[in-house]
Amino acid sequence: MTEFTAIADPDRCPPHPGDVIDDMLPEIGKSKSELAALLGISRQQFHAILAGRKPVTPDTAARLGKLLGNGPGLWLRLQASHDAWHAAREIDVSAIPTIKAA
């Protein structure tokens, strides 16, 4: 059996949770409006998450985790990875020193 090591590309943005949900829609078998209603959020909010215009908040992560049966942690980690990748590229930290422990 051949083993392969996965290597993350640091230049590739981690997916927004909305992209992951959008990929899951065909297997779920429900419309976006139905899912929004089941989650207890507006259609507009759900569509904004799917489009990557709004983040998945802890509240929404809890709702998604319950609905999809995978818990809120997955959705929060996806959002945090996406946000951290963008922050590392958009925020100028060049004037901040790095402190090393003694």
Backbone as numpy.savetxt, mean C-alpha at the origin, in Angstrom:
# Nx Ny Nz CAx CAy CAz Cx Cy Cz
16.95 -29.23 -7.62 16.11 -28.05 -7.62 17.00 -26.80 -7.62
16.68 -25.86 -8.46 17.44 -24.62 -8.58 16.86 -23.58 -7.64
17.75 -22.88 -6.93 17.31 -21.82 -6.04 17.62 -20.47 -6.67
16.71 -19.54 -6.47 16.89 -18.18 -6.97 16.76 -17.23 -5.80
17.58 -16.21 -5.81 17.51 -15.18 -4.78 16.82 -13.96 -5.37
15.78 -13.50 -4.72 15.07 -12.32 -5.17 15.87 -11.09 -4.78
16.08 -10.21 -5.71 16.82 -8.99 -5.45 15.88 -7.82 -5.74
15.64 -7.01 -4.71 14.75 -5.86 -4.88 15.49 -4.77 -5.64
14.80 -4.17 -6.59 15.37 -3.06 -7.35 15.08 -1.78 -6.58
16.12 -1.12 -6.03 15.88 0.09 -5.22 15.32 1.25 -6.03
15.41 1.19 -7.35 14.89 2.27 -8.18 13.43 2.05 -8.57
12.88 0.92 -8.18 11.49 0.62 -8.52 10.60 0.92 -7.31
9.59 1.73 -7.54 8.67 2.11 -6.46 7.84 0.92 -6.02
7.76 0.67 -4.70 6.87 -0.39 -4.22 5.42 -0.05 -4.60
4.60 -1.05 -4.81 3.23 -0.77 -5.25 2.41 -0.06 -4.17
1.54 0.80 -4.62 0.56 1.42 -3.73 -0.46 0.33 -3.39
-0.99 0.31 -2.17 -2.00 -0.71 -1.84 -3.17 -0.74 -2.82
-3.51 0.41 -3.39 -4.60 0.45 -4.36 -4.29 -0.38 -5.59
-3.01 -0.43 -6.00 -2.63 -1.26 -7.14 -2.85 -2.74 -6.82
-2.53 -3.12 -5.60 -2.69 -4.52 -5.19 -4.17 -4.89 -5.16
-4.98 -4.00 -4.61 -6.43 -4.25 -4.56 -6.98 -4.36 -5.99
-6.54 -3.44 -6.84 -7.01 -3.43 -8.22 -6.67 -4.74 -8.93
-5.50 -5.29 -8.65 -5.11 -6.57 -9.24 -5.97 -7.73 -8.73
-6.50 -7.57 -7.50 -7.29 -8.63 -6.88 -8.76 -8.60 -7.32
-9.21 -7.50 -7.90 -10.64 -7.32 -8.21 -11.24 -8.45 -9.05
-10.56 -8.94 -10.10 -11.19 -10.01 -10.88 -11.48 -11.28 -10.06
-10.58 -11.61 -9.12 -10.80 -12.81 -8.31 -11.86 -12.60 -7.23
-12.02 -11.36 -6.79 -13.00 -11.06 -5.74 -14.42 -11.23 -6.27
-14.65 -10.82 -7.52 -15.96 -11.02 -8.13 -17.03 -10.04 -7.69
-16.63 -8.90 -7.15 -17.59 -7.87 -6.76 -17.18 -6.56 -7.42
-18.16 -5.69 -7.60 -17.87 -4.40 -8.22 -17.17 -3.50 -7.19
-16.57 -2.45 -7.70 -15.90 -1.48 -6.82 -16.91 -0.83 -5.88
-18.10 -0.56 -6.38 -19.15 0.04 -5.54 -19.57 -0.91 -4.43
-19.70 -2.19 -4.76 -20.06 -3.18 -3.75 -18.98 -3.27 -2.67
-17.72 -3.28 -3.09 -16.63 -3.36 -2.13 -16.59 -2.13 -1.23
-16.80 -0.95 -1.81 -16.83 0.27 -1.00 -17.93 0.18 0.06
-19.10 -0.30 -0.36 -20.22 -0.45 0.59 -19.88 -1.46 1.68
-19.28 -2.58 1.31 -18.90 -3.59 2.30 -17.85 -3.05 3.28
-16.97 -2.19 2.78 -15.94 -1.60 3.63 -16.49 -0.47 4.50
-17.65 0.07 4.13 -18.22 1.18 4.88 -17.55 2.50 4.56
-17.02 2.63 3.33 -16.41 3.89 2.88 -17.11 4.32 1.60
-16.93 5.58 1.24 -17.58 6.09 0.03 -16.93 5.51 -1.23
-17.69 5.50 -2.30 -17.15 5.06 -3.58 -16.00 5.95 -4.00
-16.13 7.25 -3.73 -15.09 8.20 -4.11 -13.78 7.90 -3.38
-13.89 7.62 -2.09 -12.69 7.29 -1.31 -12.06 6.00 -1.82
-12.87 5.00 -2.10 -12.35 3.72 -2.59 -11.67 3.89 -3.95
-12.30 4.65 -4.84 -11.72 4.90 -6.16 -10.40 5.68 -6.03
-10.33 6.62 -5.09 -9.10 7.39 -4.89 -7.98 6.49 -4.38
-8.31 5.52 -3.53 -7.30 4.56 -3.06 -6.83 3.70 -4.23
-7.77 3.19 -5.01 -7.41 2.36 -6.16 -6.52 3.11 -7.15
-6.75 4.41 -7.30 -5.97 5.22 -8.23 -4.65 5.68 -7.62
-4.44 5.41 -6.33 -3.20 5.82 -5.68 -3.19 7.29 -5.28
-4.35 7.94 -5.31 -4.43 9.36 -4.93 -4.59 9.54 -3.43
-5.09 8.52 -2.74 -5.27 8.58 -1.28 -4.55 7.39 -0.66
-3.99 7.60 0.53 -3.32 6.49 1.20 -4.31 5.57 1.91
-3.85 4.38 2.21 -4.62 3.47 3.05 -4.28 3.84 4.50
-5.26 4.36 5.21 -5.08 4.75 6.60 -5.20 3.51 7.50
-4.80 3.61 8.76 -4.99 2.48 9.67 -6.45 2.03 9.75
-7.37 2.97 9.72 -8.80 2.64 9.75 -9.19 1.83 8.52
-8.77 2.29 7.35 -9.08 1.58 6.11 -8.36 0.24 6.06
-7.13 0.19 6.58 -6.37 -1.07 6.61 -7.10 -2.11 7.46
-7.67 -1.69 8.58 -8.43 -2.62 9.42 -9.65 -3.14 8.67
-10.31 -2.27 7.93 -11.49 -2.66 7.16 -11.11 -3.63 6.03
-10.03 -3.28 5.29 -9.57 -4.16 4.20 -9.13 -5.51 4.75
-8.39 -5.49 5.86 -7.90 -6.73 6.45 -9.02 -7.65 6.87
-10.09 -7.08 7.39 -11.24 -7.89 7.79 -11.97 -8.43 6.56
-12.22 -7.55 5.60 -12.96 -7.95 4.40 -12.23 -9.03 3.62
-10.92 -8.87 3.46 -10.15 -9.80 2.63 -9.51 -10.93 3.43
-9.63 -10.88 4.74 -9.17 -11.97 5.59 -7.67 -12.05 5.80
-6.94 -10.95 5.53 -5.49 -11.00 5.70 -4.96 -10.02 6.74
-5.82 -9.40 7.50 -5.40 -8.51 8.57 -4.93 -7.15 8.07
-4.87 -6.17 8.97 -4.49 -4.82 8.57 -2.99 -4.64 8.32
-2.17 -5.49 8.89 -0.72 -5.31 8.78 -0.21 -5.27 7.36
-0.72 -6.14 6.50 -0.29 -6.17 5.10 -0.52 -4.82 4.44
-1.70 -4.26 4.63 -2.06 -3.01 3.97 -1.26 -1.84 4.53
-0.99 -1.87 5.83 -0.17 -0.80 6.42 1.28 -0.90 5.96
1.82 -2.12 5.84 3.19 -2.28 5.37 3.33 -1.86 3.91
2.35 -2.21 3.08 2.39 -1.78 1.69 2.40 -0.25 1.59
1.53 0.40 2.38 1.46 1.87 2.34 2.76 2.47 2.87
3.31 1.92 3.95 4.55 2.46 4.53 5.71 2.32 3.55
5.81 1.19 2.87 6.89 0.99 1.89 6.77 1.98 0.74
5.56 2.17 0.27 5.30 3.11 -0.82 5.68 4.54 -0.38
5.22 4.94 0.80 5.49 6.29 1.30 6.98 6.51 1.55
7.66 5.52 2.14 9.09 5.66 2.46 9.92 5.80 1.18
9.57 5.04 0.15 10.30 5.13 -1.11 10.21 6.54 -1.69
8.99 7.10 -1.67 8.81 8.46 -2.19 9.51 9.49 -1.31
9.43 9.34 0.01 10.06 10.30 0.91 11.58 10.32 0.72
12.17 9.15 0.52 13.63 9.06 0.34 14.07 9.79 -0.92
13.20 9.96 -1.87 13.56 10.61 -3.13 13.12 12.07 -3.20
12.15 12.46 -2.38 11.58 13.80 -2.50 12.03 14.77 -1.41
12.52 14.26 -0.30 12.89 15.12 0.82 14.41 15.30 0.83
14.85 16.56 0.84 16.28 16.86 0.86 16.78 16.76 2.30
17.59 15.75 2.55 18.15 15.55 3.90 19.66 15.81 3.91
20.15 16.44 2.86 21.60 16.63 2.74 22.20 17.49 3.86
21.41 18.37 4.46 21.92 19.23 5.53 21.83 18.58 6.91
21.28 17.39 6.99 21.12 16.71 8.28 22.28 15.76 8.47
23.00 15.91 9.59 24.14 15.02 9.82 23.66 13.63 10.26
24.54 12.65 10.10 24.27 11.31 10.58 25.09 11.11 11.85
24.41 10.75 12.93 25.06 10.52 14.22 25.34 9.04 14.37
26.57 8.72 14.70 26.95 7.34 14.89 27.11 7.03 16.38
26.60 5.90 16.81 26.70 5.51 18.21 28.16 5.27 18.58
28.50 5.58 19.82 29.88 5.44 20.28 30.31 4.01 20.40
